Amino acid sequence: MNPITTFVLPGYGNSGPGHWQTRWEALDPSFVRVAMPDWDRPVRDAWCDTLDATIAAAPSGPICLAAHSLGCLTAAQWALRQADAAQLGKIAAALLVAPPDPSGPAFPRDASGYEDIALAPLPFPSIVVASSDDPYGGLAFARRCAAGWGSRLIEIGTRGHINADSGLGDWEEGRRWLASLAA
Protein backbone atom coordinates (compact mmCIF):
# COMPACT_ATOMS: atom_id res chain seq x y z
CA MET A 1 0.00 0.00 0.00
CA ASN A 2 1.19 3.51 -0.80
CA PRO A 3 1.94 5.87 2.09
CA ILE A 4 -0.74 8.42 2.89
CA THR A 5 -0.34 11.90 1.45
CA THR A 6 -2.23 14.66 3.21
CA PHE A 7 -3.25 17.64 1.14
CA VAL A 8 -3.42 20.76 3.28
CA LEU A 9 -6.25 23.12 2.27
CA PRO A 10 -5.89 26.51 3.96
CA GLY A 11 -8.62 29.08 3.95
CA TYR A 12 -8.84 32.71 2.99
CA GLY A 13 -5.45 34.44 3.09
CA ASN A 14 -3.51 31.14 3.36
CA SER A 15 -2.05 29.81 6.62
CA GLY A 16 0.92 31.65 8.06
CA PRO A 17 3.97 30.29 9.92
CA GLY A 18 2.26 29.79 13.30
CA HIS A 19 -0.80 28.01 11.91
CA TRP A 20 -1.18 24.29 12.69
CA GLN A 21 -1.38 23.49 8.96
CA THR A 22 2.00 25.10 8.29
CA ARG A 23 3.48 23.43 11.34
CA TRP A 24 2.22 20.02 10.20
CA GLU A 25 3.91 20.55 6.83
CA ALA A 26 7.17 21.44 8.55
CA LEU A 27 6.98 18.33 10.75
CA ASP A 28 6.05 15.82 8.06
CA PRO A 29 6.85 15.94 4.31
CA SER A 30 3.77 13.83 3.55
CA PHE A 31 1.68 16.97 4.30
CA VAL A 32 1.54 19.02 1.09
CA ARG A 33 -0.18 22.39 0.69
CA VAL A 34 -2.56 22.87 -2.23
CA ALA A 35 -1.54 26.21 -3.78
CA MET A 36 -4.73 28.05 -4.61
CA PRO A 37 -4.72 30.62 -7.43
CA ASP A 38 -5.62 33.64 -5.28
CA TRP A 39 -5.58 33.43 -1.49
CA ASP A 40 -7.10 36.89 -1.01
CA ARG A 41 -9.93 36.75 -3.57
CA PRO A 42 -11.07 33.12 -3.53
CA VAL A 43 -13.41 31.93 -6.24
CA ARG A 44 -15.04 28.62 -5.35
CA ASP A 45 -14.89 27.10 -8.82
CA ALA A 46 -11.23 28.06 -9.27
CA TRP A 47 -10.34 26.59 -5.87
CA CYS A 48 -12.29 23.39 -6.64
CA ASP A 49 -10.58 23.12 -10.04
CA THR A 50 -7.18 23.51 -8.36
CA LEU A 51 -8.01 20.82 -5.80
CA ASP A 52 -9.26 18.54 -8.58
CA ALA A 53 -6.09 19.00 -10.65
CA THR A 54 -3.91 18.39 -7.59
CA ILE A 55 -5.69 15.15 -6.76
CA ALA A 56 -5.68 14.05 -10.42
CA ALA A 57 -1.90 14.53 -10.54
CA ALA A 58 -1.37 12.59 -7.30
CA PRO A 59 -0.50 8.90 -7.19
CA SER A 60 -3.32 6.42 -6.68
CA GLY A 61 -3.71 7.26 -2.99
CA PRO A 62 -4.51 7.12 -0.24
CA ILE A 63 -4.98 10.85 0.26
CA CYS A 64 -6.27 12.67 3.31
CA LEU A 65 -7.50 16.25 3.33
CA ALA A 66 -6.63 18.59 6.21
CA ALA A 67 -8.84 21.61 5.55
CA HIS A 68 -9.26 24.82 7.50
CA SER A 69 -11.97 27.43 7.11
CA LEU A 70 -12.75 28.11 3.44
CA GLY A 71 -10.74 24.99 2.62
CA CYS A 72 -13.56 22.98 4.29
CA LEU A 73 -16.22 24.42 2.02
CA THR A 74 -13.94 23.88 -0.99
CA ALA A 75 -13.33 20.23 -0.07
CA ALA A 76 -17.04 19.53 0.41
CA GLN A 77 -18.02 21.33 -2.79
CA TRP A 78 -15.37 19.44 -4.77
CA ALA A 79 -16.33 16.05 -3.32
CA LEU A 80 -20.08 16.48 -3.70
CA ARG A 81 -20.39 18.37 -6.97
CA GLN A 82 -17.26 18.05 -9.06
CA ALA A 83 -15.11 14.99 -8.36
CA ASP A 84 -15.46 11.86 -10.40
CA ALA A 85 -15.37 8.34 -8.97
CA ALA A 86 -11.67 7.85 -9.74
CA GLN A 87 -10.73 11.02 -7.88
CA LEU A 88 -12.97 10.20 -4.92
CA GLY A 89 -11.48 6.72 -4.76
CA LYS A 90 -8.13 8.26 -3.82
CA ILE A 91 -9.53 10.06 -0.75
CA ALA A 92 -9.24 8.16 2.53
CA ALA A 93 -10.57 10.84 4.90
CA ALA A 94 -10.92 14.54 5.68
CA LEU A 95 -10.39 16.68 8.75
CA LEU A 96 -12.56 19.79 8.31
CA VAL A 97 -11.63 22.47 10.82
CA ALA A 98 -13.63 25.66 11.49
CA PRO A 99 -15.97 25.82 8.49
CA PRO A 100 -16.99 29.46 7.96
CA ASP A 101 -20.60 30.53 7.51
CA PRO A 102 -21.00 32.39 4.17
CA SER A 103 -24.06 34.19 5.56
CA GLY A 104 -22.21 35.34 8.67
CA PRO A 105 -21.08 38.95 9.17
CA ALA A 106 -17.36 38.08 9.27
CA PHE A 107 -17.30 36.02 6.06
CA PRO A 108 -14.89 37.63 3.56
CA ARG A 109 -16.95 39.55 1.05
CA ASP A 110 -14.30 39.17 -1.64
CA ALA A 111 -14.78 35.38 -1.63
CA SER A 112 -17.22 34.35 -4.32
CA GLY A 113 -19.30 31.31 -5.12
CA TYR A 114 -19.55 29.97 -1.59
CA GLU A 115 -23.12 31.04 -0.88
CA ASP A 116 -24.56 27.67 -1.93
CA ILE A 117 -23.02 25.10 0.41
CA ALA A 118 -23.08 21.47 -0.64
CA LEU A 119 -24.66 19.57 2.27
CA ALA A 120 -24.90 15.86 1.55
CA PRO A 121 -22.98 12.90 2.99
CA LEU A 122 -19.34 12.98 1.94
CA PRO A 123 -18.14 9.80 0.23
CA PHE A 124 -15.28 9.34 2.73
CA PRO A 125 -14.94 9.48 6.54
CA SER A 126 -14.66 12.97 7.98
CA ILE A 127 -14.50 14.96 11.19
CA VAL A 128 -15.67 18.55 11.60
CA VAL A 129 -13.85 20.41 14.38
CA ALA A 130 -15.54 23.52 15.77
CA SER A 131 -14.95 26.15 18.42
CA SER A 132 -17.68 27.74 20.50
CA ASP A 133 -16.34 31.27 19.89
CA ASP A 134 -15.37 31.11 16.21
CA PRO A 135 -16.13 34.56 14.75
CA TYR A 136 -16.45 33.10 11.23
CA GLY A 137 -18.86 30.26 11.95
CA GLY A 138 -20.85 29.44 15.05
CA LEU A 139 -21.50 26.03 16.54
CA ALA A 140 -24.96 25.86 15.00
CA PHE A 141 -23.42 26.24 11.53
CA ALA A 142 -20.70 23.66 12.27
CA ARG A 143 -23.34 21.24 13.55
CA ARG A 144 -25.37 21.74 10.37
CA CYS A 145 -22.30 21.08 8.21
CA ALA A 146 -21.32 17.98 10.20
CA ALA A 147 -24.85 16.59 10.01
CA GLY A 148 -25.14 17.33 6.30
CA TRP A 149 -21.71 15.90 5.46
CA GLY A 150 -22.20 12.82 7.67
CA SER A 151 -19.15 13.89 9.67
CA ARG A 152 -18.29 13.28 13.28
CA LEU A 153 -18.41 16.60 15.13
CA ILE A 154 -15.79 17.51 17.71
CA GLU A 155 -16.37 20.70 19.71
CA ILE A 156 -13.16 21.97 21.30
CA GLY A 157 -14.42 24.80 23.48
CA THR A 158 -13.26 28.40 23.15
CA ARG A 159 -10.48 28.31 20.54
CA GLY A 160 -11.56 31.11 18.21
CA HIS A 161 -11.11 30.30 14.54
CA ILE A 162 -8.80 27.36 15.37
CA ASN A 163 -5.88 29.08 13.70
CA ALA A 164 -2.48 30.46 14.75
CA ASP A 165 -4.15 32.86 17.21
CA SER A 166 -5.70 29.86 19.01
CA GLY A 167 -2.34 28.84 20.50
CA LEU A 168 -2.55 25.22 19.32
CA GLY A 169 1.12 24.87 18.42
CA ASP A 170 1.68 21.62 16.54
CA TRP A 171 -1.87 20.54 17.49
CA GLU A 172 -1.09 16.87 18.07
CA GLU A 173 -4.72 16.20 18.98
CA GLY A 174 -5.82 17.27 15.48
CA ARG A 175 -3.21 15.01 13.89
CA ARG A 176 -4.44 12.10 16.00
CA TRP A 177 -8.02 12.72 14.86
CA LEU A 178 -6.90 12.78 11.23
CA ALA A 179 -4.85 9.60 11.69
CA SER A 180 -7.81 7.86 13.34
CA LEU A 181 -9.90 8.51 10.24
CA ALA A 182 -7.32 7.10 7.85
CA ALA A 183 -6.63 3.97 9.92
KEFI-461347 format. One record per residue: x, y, z of N, C-alpha, C in turn; residue number from 1. Coordinates in steps of 0.2 Angstrom, whole numbers, always signed. Example, Ala and Ser with C-alpha at 12.3 -4.5 7.8 and 13.67 -1.06 7.14 Angstrom:
! residues 2
{{+66, -28, +39}, {+62, -22, +39}, {+66, -16, +39}, 1}
{{+64, -11, +35}, {+68, -5, +36}, {+64, +0, +39}, 2}
***
This chain:
! residues 183
{{+4, -6, +0}, {+0, +0, +0}, {+4, +6, +0}, 1}
{{+2, +11, -4}, {+6, +18, -4}, {+5, +21, +3}, 2}
{{+10, +25, +4}, {+10, +29, +10}, {+4, +35, +9}, 3}
{{+1, +37, +15}, {-4, +42, +14}, {-1, +49, +13}, 4}
{{-3, +52, +8}, {-2, +59, +7}, {-7, +64, +10}, 5}
{{-6, +69, +14}, {-11, +73, +16}, {-11, +80, +12}, 6}
{{-16, +82, +9}, {-16, +88, +6}, {-19, +93, +11}, 7}
{{-15, +98, +12}, {-17, +104, +16}, {-21, +109, +12}, 8}
{{-27, +111, +15}, {-31, +116, +11}, {-32, +121, +16}, 9}
{{-28, +127, +16}, {-29, +133, +20}, {-36, +136, +17}, 10}
{{-37, +141, +21}, {-43, +145, +20}, {-41, +152, +17}, 11}
{{-45, +157, +17}, {-44, +164, +15}, {-38, +166, +18}, 12}
{{-33, +169, +13}, {-27, +172, +15}, {-21, +167, +16}, 13}
{{-23, +161, +16}, {-18, +156, +17}, {-16, +155, +24}, 14}
{{-12, +150, +26}, {-10, +149, +33}, {-3, +151, +34}, 15}
{{-2, +156, +39}, {+5, +158, +40}, {+9, +153, +44}, 16}
{{+15, +156, +46}, {+20, +151, +50}, {+18, +148, +56}, 17}
{{+13, +152, +60}, {+11, +149, +67}, {+5, +145, +66}, 18}
{{+2, +144, +60}, {-4, +140, +60}, {-2, +133, +60}, 19}
{{-7, +129, +63}, {-6, +121, +63}, {-5, +118, +57}, 20}
{{-8, +121, +51}, {-7, +117, +45}, {+0, +118, +43}, 21}
{{+3, +124, +43}, {+10, +126, +41}, {+15, +121, +46}, 22}
{{+13, +121, +52}, {+17, +117, +57}, {+17, +110, +55}, 23}
{{+11, +107, +53}, {+11, +100, +51}, {+15, +99, +45}, 24}
{{+15, +103, +40}, {+20, +103, +34}, {+27, +103, +36}, 25}
{{+29, +107, +41}, {+36, +107, +43}, {+38, +101, +46}, 26}
{{+33, +98, +50}, {+35, +92, +54}, {+35, +85, +49}, 27}
{{+31, +85, +44}, {+30, +79, +40}, {+30, +81, +33}, 28}
{{+34, +78, +29}, {+34, +80, +22}, {+28, +76, +18}, 29}
{{+25, +72, +21}, {+19, +69, +18}, {+13, +74, +18}, 30}
{{+14, +80, +21}, {+8, +85, +21}, {+10, +90, +16}, 31}
{{+6, +91, +11}, {+8, +95, +5}, {+2, +100, +4}, 32}
{{+4, +107, +4}, {-1, +112, +3}, {-3, +112, -4}, 33}
{{-10, +113, -5}, {-13, +114, -11}, {-12, +122, -12}, 34}
{{-9, +124, -17}, {-8, +131, -19}, {-14, +134, -23}, 35}
{{-18, +137, -20}, {-24, +140, -23}, {-22, +146, -27}, 36}
{{-26, +148, -33}, {-24, +153, -37}, {-24, +160, -34}, 37}
{{-28, +162, -29}, {-28, +168, -26}, {-31, +167, -19}, 38}
{{-26, +168, -15}, {-28, +167, -7}, {-32, +173, -5}, 39}
{{-32, +179, -8}, {-36, +184, -5}, {-42, +186, -9}, 40}
{{-43, +183, -14}, {-50, +184, -18}, {-52, +177, -20}, 41}
{{-54, +172, -16}, {-55, +166, -18}, {-62, +165, -22}, 42}
{{-61, +161, -27}, {-67, +160, -31}, {-68, +152, -31}, 43}
{{-74, +150, -28}, {-75, +143, -27}, {-73, +138, -33}, 44}
{{-76, +140, -38}, {-74, +136, -44}, {-67, +135, -46}, 45}
{{-63, +140, -45}, {-56, +140, -46}, {-53, +136, -41}, 46}
{{-55, +137, -35}, {-52, +133, -29}, {-53, +126, -30}, 47}
{{-60, +124, -32}, {-61, +117, -33}, {-58, +114, -39}, 48}
{{-57, +118, -44}, {-53, +116, -50}, {-46, +114, -48}, 49}
{{-43, +118, -44}, {-36, +118, -42}, {-35, +111, -38}, 50}
{{-40, +110, -33}, {-40, +104, -29}, {-41, +98, -34}, 51}
{{-45, +98, -38}, {-46, +93, -43}, {-40, +91, -47}, 52}
{{-37, +96, -49}, {-30, +95, -53}, {-25, +92, -49}, 53}
{{-25, +94, -43}, {-20, +92, -38}, {-21, +85, -36}, 54}
{{-27, +83, -35}, {-28, +76, -34}, {-28, +71, -40}, 55}
{{-29, +74, -46}, {-28, +70, -52}, {-21, +69, -53}, 56}
{{-17, +73, -52}, {-9, +73, -53}, {-6, +68, -47}, 57}
{{-10, +67, -42}, {-7, +63, -36}, {-7, +56, -38}, 58}
{{-2, +52, -35}, {-3, +44, -36}, {-9, +42, -34}, 59}
{{-10, +35, -34}, {-17, +32, -33}, {-20, +33, -26}, 60}
{{-16, +35, -22}, {-19, +36, -15}, {-15, +32, -10}, 61}
{{-17, +32, -4}, {-23, +36, -1}, {-21, +43, +0}, 62}
{{-26, +47, +0}, {-25, +54, +1}, {-30, +56, +7}, 63}
{{-27, +60, +12}, {-31, +63, +17}, {-32, +71, +15}, 64}
{{-37, +74, +17}, {-37, +81, +17}, {-37, +84, +24}, 65}
{{-33, +89, +25}, {-33, +93, +31}, {-35, +100, +29}, 66}
{{-42, +102, +30}, {-44, +108, +28}, {-46, +113, +34}, 67}
{{-45, +119, +33}, {-46, +124, +37}, {-51, +129, +34}, 68}
{{-56, +132, +38}, {-60, +137, +36}, {-63, +136, +28}, 69}
{{-61, +141, +24}, {-64, +141, +17}, {-61, +134, +14}, 70}
{{-56, +131, +16}, {-54, +125, +13}, {-59, +119, +14}, 71}
{{-63, +120, +20}, {-68, +115, +21}, {-73, +115, +16}, 72}
{{-76, +121, +15}, {-81, +122, +10}, {-79, +120, +3}, 73}
{{-72, +121, +1}, {-70, +119, -5}, {-70, +112, -5}, 74}
{{-67, +108, +0}, {-67, +101, +0}, {-74, +98, -1}, 75}
{{-78, +100, +2}, {-85, +98, +2}, {-88, +99, -5}, 76}
{{-87, +105, -7}, {-90, +107, -14}, {-87, +102, -19}, 77}
{{-80, +101, -19}, {-77, +97, -24}, {-79, +90, -23}, 78}
{{-80, +87, -17}, {-82, +80, -17}, {-89, +79, -19}, 79}
{{-93, +84, -17}, {-100, +82, -19}, {-103, +85, -25}, 80}
{{-99, +89, -29}, {-102, +92, -35}, {-97, +92, -41}, 81}
{{-91, +90, -40}, {-86, +90, -45}, {-82, +84, -46}, 82}
{{-80, +81, -41}, {-76, +75, -42}, {-79, +69, -45}, 83}
{{-75, +65, -49}, {-77, +59, -52}, {-75, +53, -47}, 84}
{{-78, +48, -49}, {-77, +42, -45}, {-69, +40, -44}, 85}
{{-65, +41, -49}, {-58, +39, -49}, {-55, +44, -44}, 86}
{{-57, +50, -44}, {-54, +55, -39}, {-56, +54, -32}, 87}
{{-62, +52, -31}, {-65, +51, -25}, {-62, +45, -22}, 88}
{{-60, +40, -26}, {-57, +34, -24}, {-51, +34, -21}, 89}
{{-47, +40, -22}, {-41, +41, -19}, {-41, +44, -12}, 90}
{{-47, +47, -10}, {-48, +50, -4}, {-49, +45, +2}, 91}
{{-45, +45, +7}, {-46, +41, +13}, {-50, +44, +18}, 92}
{{-49, +51, +19}, {-53, +54, +24}, {-52, +62, +24}, 93}
{{-55, +65, +28}, {-55, +73, +28}, {-56, +75, +35}, 94}
{{-51, +80, +38}, {-52, +83, +44}, {-54, +90, +42}, 95}
{{-60, +93, +44}, {-63, +99, +42}, {-63, +104, +48}, 96}
{{-59, +108, +48}, {-58, +112, +54}, {-61, +119, +53}, 97}
{{-65, +121, +57}, {-68, +128, +57}, {-71, +131, +51}, 98}
{{-76, +127, +49}, {-80, +129, +42}, {-83, +136, +44}, 99}
{{-82, +141, +39}, {-85, +147, +40}, {-92, +148, +37}, 100}
{{-96, +152, +40}, {-103, +153, +38}, {-103, +158, +32}, 101}
{{-105, +157, +26}, {-105, +162, +21}, {-110, +167, +22}, 102}
{{-115, +166, +26}, {-120, +171, +28}, {-119, +175, +34}, 103}
{{-113, +173, +37}, {-111, +177, +43}, {-108, +183, +42}, 104}
{{-108, +188, +47}, {-105, +195, +46}, {-98, +195, +45}, 105}
{{-94, +190, +47}, {-87, +190, +46}, {-84, +187, +40}, 106}
{{-89, +184, +36}, {-86, +180, +30}, {-83, +185, +25}, 107}
{{-78, +183, +22}, {-74, +188, +18}, {-79, +190, +12}, 108}
{{-80, +196, +11}, {-85, +198, +5}, {-81, +197, -2}, 109}
{{-75, +197, -2}, {-72, +196, -8}, {-70, +188, -10}, 110}
{{-74, +184, -6}, {-74, +177, -8}, {-80, +176, -12}, 111}
{{-80, +172, -18}, {-86, +172, -22}, {-88, +164, -23}, 112}
{{-94, +163, -24}, {-97, +157, -26}, {-98, +152, -20}, 113}
{{-97, +154, -14}, {-98, +150, -8}, {-105, +150, -5}, 114}
{{-109, +154, -8}, {-116, +155, -4}, {-120, +149, -4}, 115}
{{-119, +145, -9}, {-123, +138, -10}, {-118, +133, -7}, 116}
{{-119, +131, -1}, {-115, +126, +2}, {-118, +119, +1}, 117}
{{-113, +114, -2}, {-115, +107, -3}, {-116, +104, +4}, 118}
{{-122, +101, +5}, {-123, +98, +11}, {-127, +91, +10}, 119}
{{-122, +86, +9}, {-125, +79, +8}, {-119, +75, +11}, 120}
{{-120, +69, +12}, {-115, +65, +15}, {-109, +64, +10}, 121}
{{-103, +65, +13}, {-97, +65, +10}, {-95, +57, +8}, 122}
{{-92, +56, +3}, {-91, +49, +1}, {-84, +46, +4}, 123}
{{-82, +49, +10}, {-76, +47, +14}, {-77, +49, +21}, 124}
{{-74, +46, +26}, {-75, +47, +33}, {-72, +54, +34}, 125}
{{-75, +58, +38}, {-73, +65, +40}, {-75, +67, +47}, 126}
{{-71, +72, +49}, {-73, +75, +56}, {-73, +82, +55}, 127}
{{-78, +85, +58}, {-78, +93, +58}, {-76, +95, +65}, 128}
{{-71, +99, +65}, {-69, +102, +72}, {-72, +109, +72}, 129}
{{-75, +111, +78}, {-78, +118, +79}, {-76, +120, +86}, 130}
{{-76, +127, +86}, {-75, +131, +92}, {-81, +135, +94}, 131}
{{-82, +135, +100}, {-88, +139, +103}, {-88, +146, +102}, 132}
{{-82, +149, +100}, {-82, +156, +99}, {-78, +158, +93}, 133}
{{-80, +154, +88}, {-77, +156, +81}, {-81, +161, +78}, 134}
{{-77, +167, +77}, {-81, +173, +74}, {-83, +172, +67}, 135}
{{-80, +167, +63}, {-82, +165, +56}, {-88, +160, +55}, 136}
{{-89, +156, +60}, {-94, +151, +60}, {-96, +149, +67}, 137}
{{-102, +149, +69}, {-104, +147, +75}, {-105, +140, +76}, 138}
{{-106, +137, +82}, {-107, +130, +83}, {-114, +128, +79}, 139}
{{-119, +132, +79}, {-125, +129, +75}, {-123, +128, +68}, 140}
{{-119, +132, +65}, {-117, +131, +58}, {-113, +125, +57}, 141}
{{-108, +124, +62}, {-103, +118, +61}, {-108, +112, +62}, 142}
{{-112, +112, +67}, {-117, +106, +68}, {-121, +105, +61}, 143}
{{-123, +110, +58}, {-127, +109, +52}, {-122, +106, +46}, 144}
{{-116, +108, +46}, {-111, +105, +41}, {-110, +98, +43}, 145}
{{-108, +97, +49}, {-107, +90, +51}, {-112, +85, +50}, 146}
{{-118, +87, +51}, {-124, +83, +50}, {-125, +82, +43}, 147}
{{-125, +87, +39}, {-126, +87, +31}, {-120, +82, +28}, 148}
{{-114, +83, +30}, {-109, +79, +27}, {-108, +72, +30}, 149}
{{-112, +71, +35}, {-111, +64, +38}, {-105, +64, +42}, 150}
{{-102, +69, +45}, {-96, +69, +48}, {-97, +69, +56}, 151}
{{-92, +66, +59}, {-91, +66, +66}, {-90, +74, +68}, 152}
{{-93, +76, +73}, {-92, +83, +76}, {-88, +83, +82}, 153}
{{-83, +87, +82}, {-79, +88, +89}, {-79, +95, +90}, 154}
{{-82, +97, +96}, {-82, +103, +99}, {-76, +104, +103}, 155}
{{-72, +109, +102}, {-66, +110, +106}, {-66, +116, +111}, 156}
{{-72, +118, +113}, {-72, +124, +117}, {-70, +131, +114}, 157}
{{-68, +135, +118}, {-66, +142, +116}, {-59, +142, +113}, 158}
{{-59, +141, +106}, {-52, +142, +103}, {-53, +146, +97}, 159}
{{-57, +151, +97}, {-58, +156, +91}, {-59, +152, +84}, 160}
{{-55, +154, +79}, {-56, +151, +73}, {-51, +145, +72}, 161}
{{-48, +143, +77}, {-44, +137, +77}, {-38, +138, +72}, 162}
{{-35, +143, +73}, {-29, +145, +69}, {-23, +147, +73}, 163}
{{-19, +151, +70}, {-12, +152, +74}, {-14, +156, +80}, 164}
{{-19, +160, +80}, {-21, +164, +86}, {-24, +160, +92}, 165}
{{-25, +154, +90}, {-28, +149, +95}, {-23, +146, +100}, 166}
{{-17, +147, +98}, {-12, +144, +102}, {-11, +137, +103}, 167}
{{-13, +133, +97}, {-13, +126, +97}, {-6, +123, +96}, 168}
{{-1, +127, +93}, {+6, +124, +92}, {+5, +119, +87}, 169}
{{+8, +113, +88}, {+8, +108, +83}, {+2, +104, +82}, 170}
{{-3, +106, +87}, {-9, +103, +87}, {-9, +95, +86}, 171}
{{-6, +92, +91}, {-5, +84, +90}, {-12, +81, +91}, 172}
{{-17, +84, +94}, {-24, +81, +95}, {-27, +81, +88}, 173}
{{-26, +86, +84}, {-29, +86, +77}, {-26, +81, +73}, 174}
{{-19, +80, +73}, {-16, +75, +69}, {-18, +68, +71}, 175}
{{-20, +67, +78}, {-22, +60, +80}, {-29, +59, +77}, 176}
{{-33, +64, +77}, {-40, +64, +74}, {-40, +62, +67}, 177}
{{-35, +65, +63}, {-35, +64, +56}, {-32, +57, +55}, 178}
{{-27, +55, +59}, {-24, +48, +58}, {-30, +43, +60}, 179}
{{-34, +44, +65}, {-39, +39, +67}, {-44, +38, +61}, 180}
{{-45, +43, +57}, {-49, +43, +51}, {-46, +38, +46}, 181}
{{-40, +39, +45}, {-37, +35, +39}, {-34, +28, +41}, 182}
{{-35, +27, +47}, {-33, +20, +50}, {-37, +14, +47}, 183}
***
